[in-house]
Amino acid sequence: MKRPALTFHRVIGIVVALLMIIIGITGSILVFDKEVNSAIHLQANKVTPVGVRIALSQVTEIIQQQYPDGRIQRIMLPMDANEPYHLVVEEKLEKDNKTDIYVNPYSGEILASYQRDNSFIKIINQLHTKLLAGKVGSVIVGLSGVSLLILSITGAMLWNGWKKLAAGFKVRWSSKWRILNYDLHHVGGFISAFLLIIIATTGAFLAFGQPIPKLGYWLSGQLKEIKPVSLIQETNQSLTQDDFLAKALAVLPEGKPTIYEPAKNKESTVKVRFKLPHELTKEGKSMVFIDQYNGQVLRVDNFFSNSWEKQFKDWTNILHTAKFGGLAVAAIYILIGIASAGLATTGIVIWSGKKKKIKSKVKIEEKSEQATNFLDNKTIKISDSQ
């Protein structure tokens, strides 16, 4: 069984090694930017609770006055008393330009602003998800995910610790660099195999457009997930952000509102995201959709009672992007991304070493054959002379 596993591991590893390096490093950068960098900014803008929090509508007015050419995309609500309001504002004319803004929830003071998804991060994101090659690149990334899955499984099968556990975790630090390279590849590969399998599988589903949810929609007679829309109408009601938030809280009183998203256009809804008890992610995955004109609650997506297709889609995203466990999990994912690139590099070194050995062996055999032929020719000439 090890022989075919070794063959698969070597062939696939050499084919996708460069892609593994690119996808692994860019993935680590994205996790750092989205999770670690965001946490650093939040920590840097902690506030001292003084009095009562200002209303959500007041925060909106402050931002609209300071950024008249901007549109509020979402508002992250404070989870603790010392956390600020965190808003994402995009420019109306250039929607790719977004800014993270932190507002003191007690005084309304703008504490700081940071450019979101700068040009470097945008390139990294496109490189990680599409290799800068559009749909074709997305398919290649998906196939790379499948390849990484096979590499992780076959690599675990080839681990030399199954017979003797201590041998499987032994790294000969004082040995020659090729031996050290070999040990690091085997030990590092086994330690990271479990998470690599999860990341590879979820990454493949994300790249291929998540075929399992699409299959579920097809079986249920749907072409895709149907999102609620607001019914465009004339109304005398003047609903504020706080009114929408109150309506959302009324239908999910057991949850904690984490993100408020105003309607994007005339047909879209106001959305309020909730974190329910026992949800793993900080922001939660439950959602309340509200008609922007009359305030009617159109749909409630309770994470634990959603359809299996929706839950599969959510879990795929959560597990692939490290949206659980806080900074500790984010740090592990960053290391795993670097490790996948390291495994590809050490694998190439092992392969090149074996290739050189094969070439050396062939040369020795050729020289041996030449020597044999030379001796045979000498023997023939001596025989002829006699």
C-alpha positions in Angstrom: 0.0 0.0 0.0 2.9 2.3 0.7 4.4 2.0 -2.8 1.3 3.5 -4.6 1.0 6.1 -1.9 4.6 7.1 -2.3 4.2 7.3 -6.1 1.1 9.5 -5.8 2.8 11.7 -3.2 5.8 12.3 -5.3 4.1 12.9 -8.6 1.4 15.2 -7.3 3.8 17.0 -5.0 6.1 18.0 -7.8 3.3 19.1 -10.1 1.6 21.4 -7.5 4.7 22.4 -5.4 4.8 26.0 -6.7 1.1 26.4 -6.4 1.3 25.2 -2.8 3.9 27.8 -2.0 1.9 30.6 -3.5 -1.5 29.6 -2.0 0.0 28.8 1.4 1.9 32.1 1.8 -1.0 34.3 0.5 -3.4 32.4 2.7 -1.3 33.2 5.8 -1.1 36.9 4.7 -4.9 37.1 4.4 -5.6 35.5 7.8 -3.1 37.9 9.4 -4.8 40.9 7.6 -8.4 39.9 8.4 -8.1 38.4 11.8 -4.8 39.6 13.5 -4.6 43.1 12.0 -8.3 43.7 12.8 -7.8 42.6 16.4 -4.8 44.9 16.7 -6.8 47.9 15.5 -9.6 47.0 17.8 -7.3 46.7 20.8 -5.5 50.0 19.9 -8.9 51.8 20.0 -10.3 50.5 23.3 -12.3 53.1 25.2 -13.1 53.9 28.8 -16.8 53.5 29.5 -18.3 56.9 30.5 -22.0 57.3 30.9 -24.5 55.7 28.3 -23.7 54.6 24.8 -24.9 56.9 22.0 -27.6 55.5 19.7 -26.8 53.8 16.5 -28.6 56.5 14.5 -26.3 59.1 16.1 -23.2 57.2 15.0 -24.6 57.1 11.5 -25.2 60.9 11.5 -21.6 61.6 12.7 -20.1 59.4 9.9 -22.4 61.0 7.2 -21.2 64.4 8.3 -17.6 63.5 8.3 -17.7 61.4 5.2 -20.4 62.9 2.9 -19.1 61.0 -0.1 -19.1 57.7 1.7 -21.7 55.0 2.2 -21.8 52.9 5.4 -21.4 49.3 4.4 -21.7 47.8 7.8 -21.4 48.7 11.5 -19.8 46.3 13.9 -21.5 46.8 17.2 -19.5 46.8 20.5 -19.4 43.4 22.1 -18.0 44.7 25.4 -18.3 48.0 27.3 -14.8 49.2 26.3 -15.1 48.4 22.6 -15.8 51.1 20.0 -18.2 51.1 17.1 -16.3 49.8 14.1 -17.7 50.9 10.7 -16.7 50.0 7.2 -17.4 53.0 4.8 -17.0 52.7 1.0 -16.7 55.6 -1.4 -19.9 56.0 -3.5 -18.0 56.5 -6.8 -15.1 54.0 -6.1 -16.7 51.1 -4.2 -13.4 49.3 -4.0 -12.0 52.0 -1.7 -13.1 51.2 1.8 -12.1 52.6 5.2 -12.3 51.1 8.7 -13.5 53.8 11.1 -13.6 53.5 14.9 -16.0 55.6 16.9 -16.1 56.2 20.7 -19.5 54.7 21.7 -19.9 57.2 24.5 -18.7 60.6 23.1 -19.1 60.0 19.4 -15.5 60.9 18.8 -13.8 59.4 15.7 -10.8 57.5 17.2 -9.0 56.3 14.1 -9.4 55.3 10.5 -7.5 52.8 8.4 -7.6 52.0 4.7 -9.3 48.6 4.2 -8.1 46.1 1.6 -5.3 48.2 0.1 -4.0 47.4 -3.3 -1.4 44.9 -2.0 -4.1 42.9 -0.1 -6.4 43.0 -3.1 -3.6 41.4 -5.2 -2.9 38.8 -2.5 -6.6 38.0 -2.3 -6.9 37.5 -6.1 -3.7 35.5 -6.2 -4.9 33.2 -3.4 -8.4 32.6 -4.8 -7.9 32.9 -8.6 -4.1 33.1 -9.2 -4.8 36.4 -11.0 -6.4 34.3 -13.8 -10.2 34.7 -13.3 -12.4 31.6 -13.5 -9.6 29.5 -14.9 -7.4 30.4 -12.0 -10.3 29.6 -9.6 -10.5 26.1 -11.1 -6.8 25.6 -10.8 -6.9 26.7 -7.1 -9.8 24.2 -6.5 -7.7 21.4 -8.1 -4.8 22.4 -6.0 -7.0 22.0 -2.9 -7.8 18.5 -4.0 -4.1 17.8 -4.7 -3.2 19.1 -1.2 -5.9 16.8 0.3 -4.3 13.8 -1.5 -0.8 14.9 -0.4 -1.9 15.2 3.2 -3.5 11.8 3.3 -0.7 10.0 1.4 1.9 11.9 3.5 0.3 10.7 6.7 0.3 7.1 5.3 4.0 7.4 4.6 4.8 8.7 8.1 7.5 6.5 9.7 6.0 6.8 13.2 3.3 4.2 12.7 5.7 1.4 13.7 7.6 3.3 16.3 6.1 6.6 17.6 9.4 8.1 18.8 11.0 7.7 15.3 8.1 9.6 13.7 8.8 12.7 15.7 12.6 12.5 15.6 14.5 15.4 13.9 18.2 14.9 13.5 19.3 18.5 14.0 23.0 17.9 13.9 22.9 15.8 10.7 23.7 16.9 7.2 21.3 19.4 5.7 19.6 16.9 3.4 18.9 14.5 6.3 17.6 17.5 8.4 15.4 18.5 5.4 14.0 15.0 5.1 13.2 14.9 8.9 11.5 18.3 8.8 9.4 17.3 5.8 8.2 14.1 7.5 7.6 15.4 11.0 6.1 18.8 9.9 3.9 17.1 7.4 2.4 14.7 9.9 1.9 17.4 12.6 0.1 19.7 10.1 -1.8 16.9 8.2 -5.1 17.2 10.0 -5.5 20.9 9.6 -4.2 20.7 6.0 -6.9 18.2 5.2 -9.6 20.6 6.6 -8.1 23.7 4.8 -7.6 21.8 1.5 -11.2 20.3 1.5 -12.9 23.6 2.4 -10.7 25.5 0.0 -11.7 23.2 -2.9 -15.4 23.7 -2.1 -15.0 27.4 -2.0 -13.1 27.5 -5.3 -15.5 25.3 -7.1 -18.6 27.3 -5.9 -19.5 24.8 -3.2 -21.2 22.0 -5.2 -22.8 20.3 -2.2 -25.1 23.3 -1.4 -25.9 23.7 -5.1 -26.8 20.0 -5.2 -29.1 20.6 -2.2 -30.8 23.5 -3.8 -31.3 21.5 -7.0 -32.8 18.6 -5.1 -35.2 21.0 -3.4 -36.2 22.6 -6.7 -34.2 25.8 -6.2 -31.6 27.2 -8.6 -29.8 29.0 -5.8 -30.3 30.5 -2.3 -33.3 32.9 -2.5 -32.6 36.1 -0.6 -35.5 38.2 0.7 -36.0 41.7 -0.9 -37.8 44.8 0.3 -41.0 45.8 -1.5 -40.5 49.3 -2.9 -43.3 51.5 -1.6 -44.2 54.9 -0.5 -44.4 55.2 3.3 -44.8 57.9 5.9 -42.8 55.8 8.4 -39.4 57.2 9.4 -37.6 54.2 10.7 -34.2 54.7 12.3 -31.3 52.3 12.7 -32.3 51.8 16.3 -35.8 50.9 15.2 -34.5 48.2 12.9 -32.2 46.9 15.6 -35.1 46.7 18.1 -37.2 44.7 15.6 -34.3 42.3 15.1 -33.8 41.9 18.9 -37.5 41.1 19.3 -37.3 38.0 17.1 -33.9 36.8 18.4 -33.9 37.9 22.1 -31.6 35.1 23.1 -28.8 36.4 20.7 -26.4 39.3 20.8 -26.5 41.7 17.8 -23.0 42.0 16.3 -23.3 43.6 12.9 -25.8 46.1 11.4 -25.9 46.3 7.6 -28.0 49.1 6.1 -29.9 48.5 2.8 -27.5 48.7 -0.2 -30.1 49.7 -2.8 -33.9 50.2 -3.2 -34.7 46.5 -3.2 -32.2 45.2 -0.6 -33.1 44.6 3.0 -31.6 45.8 6.3 -29.6 43.0 7.9 -28.7 42.4 11.5 -26.2 39.6 12.3 -26.5 37.9 15.7 -24.3 35.6 17.7 -26.4 33.0 19.4 -25.3 31.1 22.6 -22.8 28.3 21.7 -21.9 29.7 18.3 -18.2 29.4 17.7 -17.6 32.6 15.6 -17.2 36.0 17.3 -19.7 37.7 15.0 -22.1 34.7 14.7 -23.8 33.4 11.6 -27.5 34.0 12.4 -29.2 36.8 10.5 -32.4 38.8 10.6 -33.6 40.4 7.3 -35.9 43.4 7.6 -37.9 45.3 4.9 -36.3 48.8 4.7 -39.6 50.5 4.1 -42.1 49.1 6.6 -39.8 47.4 9.1 -41.4 44.0 8.6 -39.1 41.1 9.5 -38.9 39.1 6.2 -36.7 36.2 7.3 -34.8 34.9 10.3 -31.8 32.6 9.7 -31.1 30.9 13.0 -27.7 29.2 12.5 -28.7 26.0 14.4 -32.0 25.6 12.6 -30.9 26.5 9.0 -31.0 23.9 6.2 -28.1 21.5 5.9 -27.1 23.3 2.7 -26.8 26.6 4.4 -25.0 25.2 7.4 -22.6 23.4 5.1 -21.8 26.7 3.3 -21.3 28.5 6.6 -19.1 25.8 8.1 -17.0 25.7 5.0 -16.3 29.4 5.3 -15.7 29.3 9.0 -13.3 26.4 8.9 -11.3 27.7 5.9 -10.9 31.3 7.0 -10.2 30.8 10.7 -13.4 32.5 11.8 -13.4 30.8 15.2 -11.3 30.5 18.3 -9.9 34.1 18.2 -6.2 35.0 17.7 -4.9 31.6 18.9 -6.6 29.8 16.0 -5.6 32.6 13.6 -2.0 32.1 14.6 -2.2 28.4 14.0 -3.7 28.9 10.5 -0.9 31.4 9.7 1.7 28.8 10.7 -0.1 26.1 8.7 0.0 28.3 5.6 3.7 28.8 6.0 4.1 25.1 6.8 2.4 24.1 3.5 4.9 26.3 1.6 7.7 24.8 3.6 6.5 21.2 2.9 6.5 22.0 -0.8 10.0 23.4 -0.6 11.4 20.5 1.4 9.6 18.1 -0.9 11.3 19.6 -3.9 14.7 19.2 -2.2 14.0 15.6 -1.4 12.9 14.9 -5.0 15.9 16.7 -6.5 18.2 14.7 -4.2 16.7 11.4 -5.3 16.9 12.6 -8.9 20.6 13.2 -8.5 21.1 9.8 -6.9 19.3 8.2 -9.8 21.5 10.1 -12.3 24.6 9.1 -10.3 23.5 5.5 -10.3 22.9 5.6 -14.0 26.3 7.1 -14.6 28.0 4.4 -12.5 26.1 1.7 -14.4 27.1 3.3 -17.7 30.8 3.5 -16.6 30.6 -0.1 -15.4 29.1 -1.2 -18.7 31.8 0.7 -20.6 34.5 -0.9 -18.5 33.0 -4.3 -19.1 32.8 -3.7 -22.8 36.4 -2.4 -22.8 37.6 -5.6 -21.0 35.5 -7.8 -23.4 37.0 -6.0 -26.4 40.6 -6.5 -25.0 39.8 -10.1 -24.3 38.6 -10.6 -27.9 41.7 -8.8 -29.3 44.0 -11.0 -27.2 42.2 -14.1 -28.4 42.4 -13.0 -32.0 46.2 -12.3 -31.7 46.7 -15.8 -30.3 
